[in-house]
Amino acid sequence: MSLEQVKAFYDLLTSEPAIYDQYAKKCCNQGFFGSYHWDKTKIVKFAATHGYSFNENELDQIWFETESSSADNSLNLA
């Protein structure tokens, strides 16, 4: 159920630009050379303020599942 919460939270972010702007300002720090560093603890807390309930491990699962799917898809392009 919590993985569904993570996905629903990211659906909210993609559909509401104003909320995404708040999310980016509160949960991300820009590093050197234009790199971005997302704070998972802040993301979980920010999501909770919008009624979503998940933890950092579940957030990781979604992040890495997405990266894995993208990598798999790019390998199958040939």
N, C-alpha and C positions, 0 to 999 in steps of 0.2 A: 504494500500500500504506500509506503513512504517514497518508493521510486516513482510512483505515479504522482506524488506530491511534487517531487523535483521537476518532473516533466511539465506538470501544470504550471509551476512557478515560471519556468522558462518560456512557456507559451504566453503567460501574462507579460513577461518582459518584451517579447517580440511584438506583442499587439498593442502595448501602451508605451509610446516613446517617453512620456514624462516620467513614468515609473522607472524605465530603463536608465534615464539620466540620473535619477536619485541613486539607483543601484550602483552605477558606475562611479559616482562621486563618493559614495560611502564605503564601497567594497573593493576598490581598485586603487593601486598606487602606480604611477608611471615611474619606471626606473630609467637607467641610463640607456642611451641609444634607442629610445622609443619603445622599450620593452614594458610590458604590463604585468603587474603582480596582483593576483586576486587573492583576497583574504577569505578563506573558507569559513572561519568563525563568524566574520562579519556578514557573509552571504547568508548563512543559516539564520542569524539573528534578524537580518533584513527581511528574509522570507517570512519569518514568524510574525513580523509586524503586519504582514499582508494575509495572515491566516494559514500559512503553509507550515507543515511540520515534517522535518527530516533532519538527519545529522550529517556530519562531514563525510563519513564513510559512504553514505548513500549518494551524496553529491559526487564523490570520487567515482563511484560506480557509473554514474551517468556520464561524467566527463570522459572516462576512459572507454566506456562502451561506444560513445560517439566517435572518439578518435580511432578506435579499432575498426568500426564499421567504415569509416572514411578510408582508412588504409586498405581494408579489404576491397572496397569498391574501386580504388585506384589501381590495385593490382589486377583486377579483372577487366580492365579497359582494353587490353590487347586482344 
